[in-house]
Amino acid sequence: MNYQKKMKYSFTLGAYPTIELCLKKPQWVRVIYLHPKISPALKETIIAIAQKSSLEYIETSDFFRPLEKENIFLAAKFTKYTSTLEKRNHLILHQPEVIGNLGTIFRSALAFGIKDIALIDPSCDEFHPQCIRASMGGIFSLRLEHFDSMQDYEQKFSRPIYAFMTGQHPYLQQQSFEEPCGLLFGSESSGLPLFFEECYHATKIKMSPHVDSLNLPLAVGIALHHLYEG
């Protein structure tokens, strides 16, 4: 399997992502790959799903040869697609860099009721097979939209934006969230630009003095859970 971001298609690797793709986005499925050693139960499940939506499936070992060490027996090829955000609460990711983190964030967002995610470019590839796998197929239940800048996002969506930053800012628990709102997070390496403090509702997560920051998926998960509980 050879994948590059410039391609018009991508792949799901593993049972969960492939099943989620076939259930949530069957119109974009090109072909489903079944390894000859796939378990009978899983084979029966995916064939039933494929037949219901008239999806092509083939049994082959050739596709899986580069993946022998990963214990993968089910995969699919699908056409990349675009979507448009709805006017609900948004998660806004400013120039995310790490593919695995992005997939983990997708899964957390879905768990805490966020289905609309804005990606401020440059962003890592949300359709990379490893990102899809990290999301456990959750990506196929989300609406993702790219924007060139925060200004472009704000031209389309007018709403309070809560920017998560370090510094002397109100804690997450002290903020009164006006919904629909946007929760804004920066990249793994550099966070958000300092001038965002003046543009948005700067917010921080309360933690011990032993660390000065959290990794991005953890910080996003904490904030989304707080909004979900609120």
C-alpha positions, 0 to 999 in steps of 0.5 A: 500500500502506497499513500501520499497526501496528494492522492484523491483517495486513501485507505482504512486499515483494520476492522473498526475504521473499515466498518465505520467507513462502510456504515457512515460513508458508503458512497465514497468506498471504492473497494473493500479488501479482505485478507484470506485469514480474516476471521469467519465472523468478521468476514460475515459481518463486512460482507453483509454490510457491503452487500447492503450498500452494493459495495465491491469487495475482494479477497486478496493477500497482495494488498496486505503484504506490506502490512504483515507485521501489523496484524491487519485483515480488513481494509478499504480504499475510498475517495477523499471528500469534503464537508461543511461545518454546521452552526453548532459548537466547534472545535478549532485546531490551529495548524495541527502537526501530528497525525496520530494526535489528530486522530485521537482528537477526532475520537475524543471530539465524537465521544464528547458530542462535537461533530464539527471541527475546523482545521486552520491550515497548514494542517497535517493530513486528516485522511492519512491512514494512520490518522483514520486508524487513530480515530478508530473510524470516528472521522467518518462521523465528523464534519471537517472543514479547512480554513486558510486562517482564523480570519477566514473562519470568522468571516463564515462563523460569528461566535465567541471563541475560547482560546486555550493558552498558558499564562495568566488567564481564567481557568476553564472552570471559571469561564461561562461558555456562550453557545454555540462557541468555538474551542481553539487549540494551537499546534503541538510545537508552538501553541497559539500566537500570543496576540490571540490573547487579545482576540479571543477569550483566553482560557487555561486548564488548571494543573499542578506547578510540576508541568507547564503544559499538557499534550494536545489530545489530553488538553482537548479532551479535558476541555471538551468533557467540561463543555459536554458536562456543562 
